[in-house]
């Protein structure tokens, strides 16, 4: 599981969305896969141009979000699937996420920190096991298309107008990488560099080769309880080009007699990702 820092806010799940994770929602786009992606990208471009036009016309102060993302994460080893989202801005205290079927999620920041304003937000849904809830049912929760994050911009208590960003969601989920080295539960020496290798990913979980892998993420962490006051664990995380499937980890990174967990995520062009995880130990 790719664990990320979560900002806990008062989140109101509306009746048409995550609160009904297993409810069906129907959505269809005309044409084949290529025309569907082209239509989504066209809508995204149109939205951004419309936002810029409003700014230039002075009809309202609209501040674009620095980042707006909505992705699917699939765990190939544990076989579970869910959604993730991320935004970054100059400041906000309310954000609503709207998709092809209407509102799907709302965040409101209250209290002293809400008055100050928030900038980044990462959220992750429950990831039901595929055996309990088939992936097709999970995907019905959010149809493919553009999703708009829109809310109130605020900086240090001063209202700045609106903040808006658009995220592109597809249902193209890459297959999880096959981890080759080190082998699962291997005991590796600490006096030499560690060679980490995995197989390239060239198809989706449904077996289609119509997928474009843009990056791999490698994470190696000590298998330990996190410090109670520190966010994260001691380890490393790096994003690598799509043609890199092997890397040497300096021996100085490793500690004797230590258990490590590691995983590799394959990330496709719309941001959806699949991960495979394993573990190894070092010699005393």
Backbone bond lengths (Angstrom), bond angles and torsions (degrees), N, CA, C in turn:
res aa  C-N    CA-C-N  psi(-1)  N-CA   C-N-CA  omega(-1)  CA-C   N-CA-C  phi
1 X - - - 1.473 - - 1.508 109.95 -
2 X 1.299 116.15 128.72 1.466 120.59 178.94 1.514 108.65 -83.79
3 X 1.331 117.28 100.58 1.460 122.18 -174.78 1.503 110.31 -86.86
4 X 1.291 117.56 130.70 1.448 122.58 -179.32 1.508 108.50 -128.79
5 X 1.304 113.24 159.10 1.456 118.71 178.10 1.505 109.92 -65.34
6 X 1.291 118.07 128.67 1.452 121.97 -179.34 1.514 109.71 -111.02
7 X 1.305 115.89 133.28 1.455 121.37 175.04 1.515 106.55 -95.12
8 X 1.326 115.38 118.85 1.437 119.29 -176.62 1.514 110.28 -91.24
9 X 1.292 116.91 115.36 1.448 123.31 -179.57 1.518 108.25 -123.93
10 X 1.360 115.05 169.08 1.442 119.82 173.69 1.513 107.26 -75.96
11 X 1.336 117.83 106.00 1.457 122.27 -174.72 1.511 109.21 -111.33
12 X 1.306 116.52 126.42 1.460 121.28 178.64 1.505 108.85 -102.75
13 X 1.307 116.10 112.95 1.454 120.59 178.67 1.522 108.44 -88.08
14 X 1.321 117.09 120.62 1.448 121.57 -176.71 1.523 110.49 -78.51
15 X 1.315 115.74 161.90 1.463 121.55 -170.28 1.510 113.30 -64.66
16 X 1.325 117.60 -21.27 1.473 119.41 -177.17 1.502 114.03 -91.04
17 X 1.380 117.86 1.46 1.466 117.08 -170.04 1.504 113.97 -129.04
18 X 1.390 115.51 -125.27 1.453 119.80 -167.85 1.520 112.82 -59.14
19 X 1.329 119.04 -29.91 1.450 120.15 176.41 1.504 109.80 -61.00
20 X 1.318 117.46 -27.99 1.462 122.73 174.91 1.496 109.29 -109.77
21 X 1.331 117.76 55.54 1.454 123.23 -173.76 1.511 111.98 -53.64
22 X 1.320 116.78 -32.18 1.451 119.16 -173.35 1.527 111.45 -101.83
23 X 1.348 117.85 9.54 1.466 121.47 176.52 1.521 109.27 -80.87
24 X 1.283 116.86 146.10 1.465 121.62 -178.13 1.509 110.78 -84.50
25 X 1.322 115.53 142.34 1.461 121.26 173.10 1.516 106.90 -134.64
26 X 1.302 118.27 131.60 1.455 122.27 -175.78 1.517 110.64 -100.15
27 X 1.325 114.69 136.84 1.469 119.19 178.69 1.505 108.46 -153.75
28 X 1.303 119.00 133.51 1.471 121.10 -178.64 1.511 109.64 -134.12
29 X 1.295 115.75 140.74 1.461 121.78 174.76 1.524 107.63 -117.92
30 X 1.309 116.72 136.90 1.457 120.70 -178.01 1.502 110.75 -71.92
31 X 1.347 115.56 150.09 1.455 120.50 174.41 1.504 112.22 89.05
32 X 1.347 116.16 -178.23 1.452 122.93 -179.32 1.497 111.91 -82.17
33 X 1.345 115.23 -170.85 1.460 121.37 -176.67 1.512 111.61 -62.16
34 X 1.348 117.62 -42.14 1.463 119.91 -178.11 1.511 111.06 -65.58
35 X 1.348 117.20 -44.45 1.464 119.12 -179.23 1.503 110.96 -66.28
36 X 1.356 117.61 -32.75 1.459 121.11 178.95 1.517 110.60 -64.43
37 X 1.331 117.59 -45.53 1.461 120.56 179.65 1.526 110.66 -66.24
38 X 1.340 116.47 -39.25 1.459 119.66 179.21 1.518 110.65 -62.90
39 X 1.363 116.22 -39.88 1.467 119.47 -179.78 1.514 110.84 -65.29
40 X 1.340 116.87 -42.22 1.461 120.89 179.56 1.514 110.02 -62.11
41 X 1.335 117.58 -45.68 1.454 120.85 -179.10 1.526 110.98 -65.63
42 X 1.353 116.40 -35.73 1.457 119.22 178.48 1.521 111.09 -63.94
43 X 1.335 116.60 -43.61 1.454 120.56 179.27 1.518 110.58 -61.90
44 X 1.344 115.97 -40.71 1.463 120.45 179.79 1.526 109.94 -62.06
45 X 1.333 117.09 -44.97 1.463 121.02 179.61 1.521 110.83 -63.56
46 X 1.336 116.74 -42.30 1.459 120.80 -179.94 1.520 110.35 -61.68
47 X 1.350 115.96 -42.23 1.461 119.40 -178.84 1.519 111.26 -62.15
48 X 1.333 116.62 -45.50 1.454 119.87 -178.90 1.517 111.47 -64.00
49 X 1.360 117.10 -39.48 1.458 120.02 178.68 1.533 110.45 -65.90
50 X 1.341 116.31 -37.47 1.455 120.37 179.12 1.522 110.72 -65.40
51 X 1.343 116.21 -41.27 1.459 120.89 178.60 1.520 110.66 -62.62
52 X 1.345 116.35 -44.89 1.456 120.65 179.74 1.524 110.59 -62.81
53 X 1.335 116.83 -37.44 1.456 120.98 179.42 1.520 111.43 -63.39
54 X 1.337 116.20 -40.35 1.462 120.69 178.66 1.518 111.10 -64.31
55 X 1.343 116.21 -39.06 1.458 119.94 179.04 1.529 110.28 -63.57
56 X 1.336 114.95 -45.91 1.460 118.45 -176.59 1.524 112.51 -69.65
57 X 1.337 115.83 -27.96 1.455 118.58 -177.84 1.516 112.52 -82.71
58 X 1.332 116.30 -10.95 1.448 120.05 178.76 1.514 113.40 76.97
59 X 1.350 117.87 14.63 1.456 120.96 -178.55 1.515 112.69 -74.06
60 X 1.313 118.04 -10.02 1.461 122.27 179.45 1.502 109.29 171.50
61 X 1.321 115.48 150.66 1.455 120.07 179.65 1.516 109.35 -85.16
62 X 1.327 116.77 102.16 1.457 122.69 -179.50 1.524 108.87 -111.59
63 X 1.321 116.21 118.72 1.464 122.08 -179.01 1.527 108.82 -104.05
64 X 1.331 118.95 113.96 1.471 120.27 179.06 1.523 111.39 -63.40
65 X 1.313 116.44 139.98 1.456 120.80 171.74 1.530 109.16 -63.95
66 X 1.327 116.89 144.00 1.458 120.25 177.18 1.527 110.51 -66.13
67 X 1.332 116.00 -38.64 1.460 121.64 178.76 1.520 108.47 -144.43
68 X 1.317 116.28 145.17 1.463 122.49 175.56 1.526 107.45 -147.27
69 X 1.326 116.58 113.94 1.463 120.43 -173.47 1.524 110.44 -136.86
70 X 1.316 115.38 143.69 1.464 122.92 175.39 1.518 107.42 -143.28
71 X 1.318 116.54 115.08 1.455 121.17 -170.93 1.522 111.76 -132.15
72 X 1.318 113.84 167.61 1.462 122.23 172.73 1.519 108.26 -107.97
73 X 1.344 116.90 134.86 1.469 120.08 172.82 1.524 108.63 -118.26
74 X 1.323 114.44 128.85 1.466 121.81 178.93 1.522 109.04 -118.34
75 X 1.331 115.81 129.18 1.457 121.23 176.84 1.525 107.95 -96.71
76 X 1.345 115.30 107.01 1.460 120.37 -174.84 1.528 112.45 -70.01
77 X 1.323 116.87 -26.31 1.465 119.82 -179.08 1.523 111.03 -84.25
78 X 1.321 116.84 -50.56 1.466 120.57 -179.34 1.519 112.30 -81.15
79 X 1.327 116.72 -13.72 1.458 123.47 178.58 1.536 111.34 57.44
80 X 1.320 114.58 62.53 1.458 120.68 172.15 1.529 108.53 -140.48
81 X 1.319 116.57 159.98 1.461 121.36 -171.18 1.524 110.44 -145.94
82 X 1.336 116.41 140.08 1.455 120.73 178.12 1.516 110.61 -157.78
83 X 1.334 115.25 -172.00 1.457 122.02 -178.20 1.525 110.91 -113.61
84 X 1.342 115.74 150.82 1.453 123.13 175.26 1.523 109.12 -133.25
85 X 1.317 115.74 149.51 1.457 119.77 176.13 1.508 111.05 -140.96
86 X 1.331 116.11 155.45 1.461 120.77 179.73 1.520 109.20 -152.24
87 X 1.339 115.61 137.90 1.457 120.67 170.80 1.521 108.73 -135.29
88 X 1.324 115.60 156.62 1.458 122.74 173.84 1.524 107.01 -140.47
89 X 1.330 116.09 138.85 1.454 119.91 -175.09 1.523 110.06 -152.41
90 X 1.336 115.38 178.33 1.458 121.53 173.72 1.523 111.07 -77.38
91 X 1.337 116.79 -23.29 1.454 121.01 179.01 1.515 111.71 159.84
92 X 1.348 117.27 139.76 1.459 121.78 178.99 1.522 108.89 -155.05
93 X 1.340 115.83 160.61 1.467 119.71 173.13 1.524 112.27 -133.11
94 X 1.316 117.24 0.95 1.458 121.68 172.90 1.521 108.71 -155.57
95 X 1.340 115.59 133.34 1.461 120.78 179.03 1.522 108.94 -136.74
96 X 1.314 116.24 132.41 1.461 121.87 174.65 1.523 108.79 -118.15
97 X 1.326 115.92 134.98 1.462 121.71 178.23 1.531 108.40 -105.36
98 X 1.326 115.88 122.37 1.460 121.66 -178.27 1.518 110.01 -122.73
99 X 1.329 116.29 137.25 1.459 121.34 -179.03 1.510 112.23 -125.10
100 X 1.321 117.45 -165.56 1.467 121.40 -178.50 1.521 113.92 -57.77
101 X 1.335 117.35 -27.98 1.460 120.97 -179.21 1.522 113.24 -104.20
102 X 1.329 117.52 15.48 1.460 120.57 179.23 1.518 112.81 106.15
103 X 1.329 115.02 -160.79 1.462 120.13 -177.94 1.522 111.27 -67.05
104 X 1.338 114.52 138.79 1.458 119.05 179.84 1.530 113.09 -123.83
105 X 1.326 117.34 -19.09 1.462 119.05 -176.01 1.522 109.47 -165.05
106 X 1.340 115.37 147.49 1.455 119.87 179.26 1.521 110.12 -142.97
107 X 1.329 115.33 135.72 1.457 121.77 177.72 1.524 108.95 -120.34
108 X 1.321 116.59 133.58 1.455 121.08 175.86 1.521 109.13 -128.45
109 X 1.314 115.93 127.45 1.463 121.32 178.70 1.527 108.26 -98.62
110 X 1.331 116.91 118.55 1.454 121.58 -178.28 1.522 110.32 -118.53
111 X 1.327 115.63 168.84 1.460 120.10 178.59 1.514 112.22 82.55
112 X 1.343 115.22 -165.21 1.463 120.72 -175.73 1.524 112.60 -62.47
113 X 1.329 116.85 -41.23 1.463 119.10 -179.75 1.522 110.99 -70.45
114 X 1.330 116.23 -33.06 1.457 118.95 176.19 1.510 111.89 -64.11
115 X 1.335 116.53 -36.58 1.463 120.63 177.97 1.521 111.15 -69.46
116 X 1.329 116.18 -33.66 1.461 120.16 178.36 1.519 110.66 -68.96
117 X 1.339 115.23 -39.18 1.458 120.71 -178.24 1.511 111.80 105.04
118 X 1.318 116.45 143.93 1.453 122.90 178.49 1.518 109.13 -110.39
119 X 1.331 116.12 158.56 1.463 119.90 179.84 1.530 111.12 -116.34
120 X 1.328 117.95 -68.19 1.457 121.09 -178.54 1.527 110.96 -90.34
121 X 1.326 114.70 153.15 1.463 121.25 174.33 1.513 108.52 -148.77
122 X 1.322 115.88 125.51 1.468 121.64 172.25 1.517 107.60 -120.85
123 X 1.341 116.91 134.10 1.461 119.34 175.00 1.521 109.61 -137.03
124 X 1.311 114.46 154.68 1.455 121.80 -177.68 1.521 108.23 -143.19
125 X 1.326 117.09 132.56 1.456 120.34 -179.45 1.526 110.83 -83.00
126 X 1.310 114.75 169.29 1.455 120.57 167.91 1.522 108.02 -58.41
127 X 1.333 116.58 143.18 1.467 121.33 -179.08 1.532 108.76 -115.72
128 X 1.330 117.64 89.49 1.465 119.61 -177.86 1.522 111.93 -66.39
129 X 1.319 115.53 146.36 1.455 119.95 177.09 1.523 109.61 -61.97
130 X 1.334 115.80 138.55 1.461 120.29 -178.83 1.526 112.01 -60.98
131 X 1.327 117.16 -27.64 1.460 120.43 178.34 1.523 111.62 -68.94
132 X 1.343 116.47 -29.40 1.465 120.65 179.88 1.527 111.99 -88.68
133 X 1.322 115.61 -41.29 1.462 121.26 179.35 1.528 107.34 -130.80
134 X 1.308 118.81 106.69 1.469 120.85 -179.43 1.530 111.57 -56.09
135 X 1.325 115.43 148.49 1.464 120.56 -178.44 1.525 111.27 -55.06
136 X 1.319 117.39 -38.85 1.465 120.76 -179.29 1.521 111.14 -58.90
137 X 1.325 117.63 -36.54 1.457 120.92 178.96 1.524 111.16 -71.11
138 X 1.330 116.29 -39.52 1.467 120.14 177.81 1.528 109.84 -61.68
139 X 1.321 117.01 -43.08 1.463 121.34 -177.21 1.519 112.73 -66.21
140 X 1.325 117.93 -26.16 1.459 120.55 177.72 1.527 111.67 -63.53
141 X 1.337 116.44 -21.76 1.462 120.13 179.41 1.516 111.08 -60.62
142 X 1.343 116.67 -41.47 1.460 122.10 179.70 1.524 108.79 -129.46
143 X 1.324 118.16 105.81 1.468 120.04 177.64 1.522 110.61 -68.56
144 X 1.320 116.18 162.20 1.458 120.66 176.65 1.528 110.60 -63.79
145 X 1.306 115.59 150.58 1.455 119.86 176.74 1.514 112.40 144.32
146 X 1.327 115.78 -166.76 1.456 122.16 178.15 1.516 110.36 -91.47
147 X 1.326 115.96 140.10 1.457 122.76 177.73 1.526 107.89 -124.07
148 X 1.316 116.17 130.23 1.452 121.46 -174.67 1.524 110.79 -106.15
149 X 1.337 115.35 122.36 1.463 122.02 169.76 1.529 107.12 -90.73
150 X 1.323 117.02 122.31 1.455 120.44 -178.61 1.521 109.48 -140.82
151 X 1.314 116.09 136.41 1.453 118.14 -179.39 1.504 113.31 -165.94
152 X 1.327 114.54 -167.33 1.460 122.40 -178.03 1.518 110.11 -92.57
153 X 1.325 115.82 125.48 1.463 121.11 177.93 1.530 109.30 -86.44
154 X 1.328 116.13 136.27 1.458 121.13 179.76 1.524 109.17 -151.15
155 X 1.313 116.74 140.41 1.458 122.21 177.42 1.519 108.79 -136.51
156 X 1.324 115.74 117.66 1.468 122.94 178.77 1.529 109.67 50.94
157 X 1.318 116.27 46.48 1.444 121.99 175.72 1.514 115.51 82.05
158 X 1.325 117.80 -4.67 1.463 120.87 -178.25 1.521 110.17 -100.67
159 X 1.335 116.42 124.67 1.449 121.22 179.70 1.527 110.05 -69.41
160 X 1.336 115.62 135.60 1.466 120.49 -176.25 1.522 113.04 -119.24
161 X 1.329 117.84 6.27 1.453 120.19 -177.90 1.518 111.39 106.83
162 X 1.318 116.49 -138.46 1.458 122.02 -178.37 1.528 110.52 -112.38
163 X 1.321 115.12 153.02 1.459 120.16 173.30 1.520 107.89 -126.44
164 X 1.332 116.77 135.20 1.461 121.76 -171.84 1.534 110.39 -140.99
165 X 1.323 116.07 143.96 1.459 122.11 173.36 1.516 109.96 -155.46
166 X 1.306 116.58 154.26 1.462 121.85 -178.10 1.518 110.91 -118.46
167 X 1.340 115.90 132.84 1.462 122.37 177.04 1.520 109.25 -111.59
168 X 1.309 115.59 144.33 1.467 122.44 -179.45 1.523 108.99 -104.79
169 X 1.327 117.62 121.37 1.460 122.21 179.69 1.520 110.46 -115.70
170 X 1.329 116.17 127.93 1.464 121.59 171.46 1.525 108.12 -120.61
171 X 1.311 116.19 172.75 1.464 121.81 175.83 1.526 111.24 -107.05
172 X 1.336 116.43 20.93 1.466 121.09 178.17 1.527 108.84 -82.71
173 X 1.317 116.77 105.79 1.464 121.48 -176.27 1.529 109.24 -111.07
174 X 1.330 118.13 119.43 1.471 119.30 -178.50 1.521 112.11 -71.72
175 X 1.303 115.58 154.79 1.456 121.48 172.34 1.515 108.46 -67.41
176 X 1.320 117.46 150.71 1.456 120.40 178.20 1.514 111.77 -73.87
177 X 1.339 118.69 143.71 1.466 120.79 178.18 1.535 110.88 -64.77
178 X 1.313 115.86 149.24 1.468 121.08 172.37 1.524 107.18 -91.70
179 X 1.327 117.43 120.05 1.465 121.83 -178.33 1.525 109.38 -82.33
180 X 1.323 116.02 125.56 1.463 121.30 -173.60 1.526 113.69 -103.70
181 X 1.330 116.69 -37.67 1.461 119.66 -176.75 1.524 109.81 -154.60
182 X 1.342 116.50 135.50 1.467 128.36 -0.61 1.533 111.49 -72.62
183 X 1.329 115.66 155.93 1.454 120.36 178.80 1.528 109.65 -66.81
184 X 1.301 115.53 156.46 1.463 119.25 -179.16 1.531 110.73 -61.38
185 X 1.321 115.46 131.42 1.467 124.39 -179.57 1.526 113.18 67.37
186 X 1.326 116.93 17.26 1.467 119.88 177.41 1.530 110.32 -67.94
187 X 1.335 115.56 152.84 1.464 122.16 172.79 1.518 106.73 -109.18
188 X 1.327 116.98 116.58 1.457 121.03 -172.92 1.526 110.46 -109.39
189 X 1.350 117.40 151.29 1.470 120.74 178.11 1.533 111.15 -70.87
190 X 1.318 115.73 155.81 1.468 120.17 179.41 1.527 111.84 -104.46
191 X 1.319 117.10 -1.30 1.469 120.20 -177.53 1.529 112.14 -100.83
192 X 1.343 116.60 13.93 1.457 120.50 175.96 1.525 109.42 -147.82
193 X 1.332 115.63 158.12 1.459 119.46 -178.57 1.526 110.91 -63.14
194 X 1.323 114.54 150.15 1.458 120.45 179.46 1.536 109.73 -94.91
195 X 1.328 116.19 126.04 1.458 120.92 178.04 1.528 108.30 -93.67
196 X 1.325 115.51 120.40 1.464 121.59 179.50 1.520 108.09 -111.48
197 X 1.325 117.07 126.40 1.466 121.19 -177.15 1.526 110.39 -138.68
198 X 1.327 115.37 149.64 1.458 121.58 174.80 1.524 108.54 -148.64
199 X 1.309 116.10 164.50 1.472 120.30 -179.30 1.517 110.48 -83.96
200 X 1.339 117.76 147.24 1.470 120.09 176.19 1.527 110.47 -67.71
201 X 1.312 115.88 150.47 1.464 121.69 178.62 1.524 108.44 -105.54
202 X 1.336 116.24 127.13 1.463 119.65 -177.19 1.524 112.80 -133.99
203 X 1.345 117.09 16.85 1.452 119.32 177.39 1.520 111.04 -153.17
204 X 1.327 116.02 166.51 1.457 121.97 178.94 1.525 109.83 -85.84
205 X 1.328 115.61 174.48 1.468 119.43 178.46 1.523 111.17 -66.73
206 X 1.335 117.04 -15.60 1.462 121.31 177.75 1.525 112.11 -95.24
207 X 1.340 116.58 1.99 1.459 119.96 176.46 1.511 115.59 90.46
208 X 1.343 117.90 6.56 1.456 120.32 178.54 1.520 110.53 -82.26
209 X 1.348 116.00 141.72 1.459 120.06 177.40 1.530 111.51 -93.42
210 X 1.340 116.49 6.74 1.466 121.21 178.66 1.534 108.97 -85.38
211 X 1.323 115.26 72.75 1.456 120.32 -178.08 1.525 109.00 -150.26
212 X 1.316 115.38 146.44 1.460 120.70 -178.03 1.526 109.22 -123.14
213 X 1.327 116.03 103.54 1.464 120.80 177.64 1.524 108.44 -78.13
214 X 1.326 117.12 125.26 1.463 120.85 -177.64 1.518 113.04 -104.10
215 X 1.347 117.32 -16.76 1.467 118.92 -177.51 1.518 110.02 -169.91
216 X 1.338 114.22 159.06 1.464 122.07 168.16 1.526 107.88 -118.71
217 X 1.320 115.84 143.33 1.457 120.28 173.16 1.519 108.74 -113.41
218 X 1.328 115.82 128.34 1.459 122.13 177.70 1.529 108.77 -108.75
219 X 1.327 116.34 129.83 1.461 122.07 178.01 1.525 108.60 -128.45
220 X 1.319 116.43 128.04 1.461 122.36 173.67 1.517 107.60 -129.53
221 X 1.331 117.53 124.27 1.460 122.18 -178.29 1.518 111.03 -134.82
222 X 1.318 115.50 149.64 1.454 119.94 172.19 1.519 108.96 -66.47
223 X 1.326 115.98 137.94 1.459 120.79 178.82 1.527 108.49 -83.46
224 X 1.312 115.13 85.12 1.455 120.79 -176.15 1.522 109.85 -148.27
225 X 1.321 115.55 162.81 1.458 120.55 175.86 1.523 108.64 -72.56
226 X 1.330 117.67 129.67 1.473 119.37 -178.58 1.527 111.25 -61.77
227 X 1.309 115.96 150.46 1.460 120.92 173.70 1.522 108.35 -60.40
228 X 1.305 117.08 138.87 1.460 120.19 -172.89 1.525 113.47 -64.14
229 X 1.333 117.59 -20.93 1.462 119.39 -178.50 1.526 113.49 -112.52
230 X 1.329 117.36 -2.02 1.458 120.52 -177.72 1.517 110.18 -106.22
231 X 1.311 116.03 132.73 1.462 120.32 176.39 1.530 108.79 -81.48
232 X 1.332 115.96 120.50 1.452 120.03 179.17 1.520 113.04 98.69
233 X 1.331 114.81 176.28 1.452 122.94 178.30 1.521 109.74 -118.28
234 X 1.340 115.22 161.42 1.456 118.99 175.37 1.525 109.55 -71.23
235 X 1.321 115.56 128.96 1.448 120.23 -178.14 1.509 110.42 168.61
236 X 1.314 115.76 -156.68 1.465 120.21 179.46 1.513 109.66 -140.58
237 X 1.315 115.19 153.55 1.457 122.99 175.24 1.519 107.75 -144.61
238 X 1.317 116.99 130.07 1.466 120.45 -179.34 1.518 110.46 -145.27
239 X 1.340 114.64 143.38 1.457 121.68 174.53 1.522 108.19 -99.51
240 X 1.325 115.87 129.41 1.452 121.78 -173.43 1.528 110.77 -119.96
241 X 1.347 117.37 153.79 1.465 120.23 176.81 1.523 111.29 -59.93
242 X 1.326 116.04 156.85 1.463 121.38 -175.76 1.526 113.48 -65.69
243 X 1.340 118.00 -18.12 1.459 119.87 179.95 1.532 112.47 -94.72
244 X 1.334 117.30 6.13 1.463 121.35 178.49 1.525 109.23 -103.52
245 X 1.316 116.92 119.41 1.464 122.03 177.77 1.526 111.69 -128.79
246 X 1.325 116.43 15.65 1.471 120.95 176.94 1.521 108.59 -150.38
247 X 1.314 115.17 138.77 1.458 119.60 178.36 1.525 108.90 -150.01
248 X 1.335 115.75 148.04 1.464 121.41 179.45 1.532 108.65 -102.17
249 X 1.315 115.08 125.55 1.460 121.48 178.98 1.529 108.31 -95.96
250 X 1.322 118.64 123.97 1.475 120.78 -178.01 1.526 111.95 -56.84
251 X 1.322 115.48 141.02 1.466 120.02 -178.70 1.522 111.85 -60.89
252 X 1.329 117.14 -24.44 1.461 120.33 179.66 1.529 112.26 -64.63
253 X 1.318 116.80 -19.29 1.458 120.68 179.16 1.524 112.06 -72.97
254 X 1.327 116.28 -30.09 1.461 121.86 -173.54 1.528 111.97 -84.84
255 X 1.339 115.53 145.19 1.457 122.33 175.60 1.526 109.19 -114.56
256 X 1.327 118.36 141.96 1.473 120.77 -178.73 1.528 111.99 -62.83
257 X 1.332 115.50 145.42 1.457 120.99 174.74 1.523 113.78 58.20
258 X 1.303 116.76 42.24 1.470 120.76 -174.67 1.525 110.82 -125.53
259 X 1.326 115.46 140.99 1.460 121.41 175.92 1.528 109.43 -92.19
260 X 1.322 115.57 138.19 1.461 121.34 179.49 1.528 110.19 -128.74
261 X 1.333 115.19 147.35 1.452 121.76 169.60 1.527 108.14 -113.13
262 X 1.325 116.27 142.44 1.461 118.62 178.55 1.518 110.58 -142.83
263 X 1.305 115.31 153.60 1.449 120.58 -179.61 1.518 109.89 -150.85
264 X 1.321 114.70 156.69 1.462 121.92 176.21 1.521 107.46 -128.21
265 X 1.331 115.31 133.12 1.453 121.65 177.59 1.524 109.04 -111.07
266 X 1.316 116.37 132.22 1.464 122.29 171.97 1.523 107.01 -96.22
267 X 1.345 117.10 126.52 1.459 121.81 -174.50 1.533 109.18 -118.07
268 X 1.342 115.94 124.37 1.467 119.35 179.24 1.521 109.78 -96.19
269 X 1.344 116.70 174.63 1.462 121.97 -165.52 1.520 115.42 -62.38
270 X 1.330 119.10 -25.12 1.461 119.46 177.67 1.525 112.05 -89.43
271 X 1.335 116.48 0.38 1.459 121.18 177.19 1.510 114.84 100.58
272 X 1.335 118.06 -10.28 1.465 119.52 177.73 1.522 109.96 -64.58
273 X 1.322 115.50 146.07 1.464 118.72 -173.96 1.526 111.21 -143.36
274 X 1.331 114.42 149.19 1.463 122.26 174.84 1.516 108.50 -126.94
275 X 1.322 115.17 139.00 1.462 118.90 -177.20 1.522 111.52 -122.93
276 X 1.329 113.76 151.65 1.458 122.42 171.37 1.517 107.10 -129.18
277 X 1.329 117.23 137.43 1.464 120.98 -174.93 1.515 111.40 -124.45
278 X 1.331 115.01 161.05 1.464 122.03 179.30 1.528 108.09 -158.67
279 X 1.328 114.85 -174.00 1.465 119.39 178.63 1.537 110.06 -150.58
280 X 1.338 114.02 156.51 1.470 120.89 176.21 1.525 108.17 -150.40
281 X 1.303 115.35 169.75 1.471 121.55 177.76 1.510 109.10 -131.46
282 X 1.328 115.40 161.82 1.463 120.42 175.83 1.518 110.84 -107.60
283 X 1.335 115.38 155.09 1.455 120.32 178.43 1.522 110.98 -67.31
284 X 1.318 115.69 154.81 1.474 120.49 177.21 1.534 109.45 -67.34
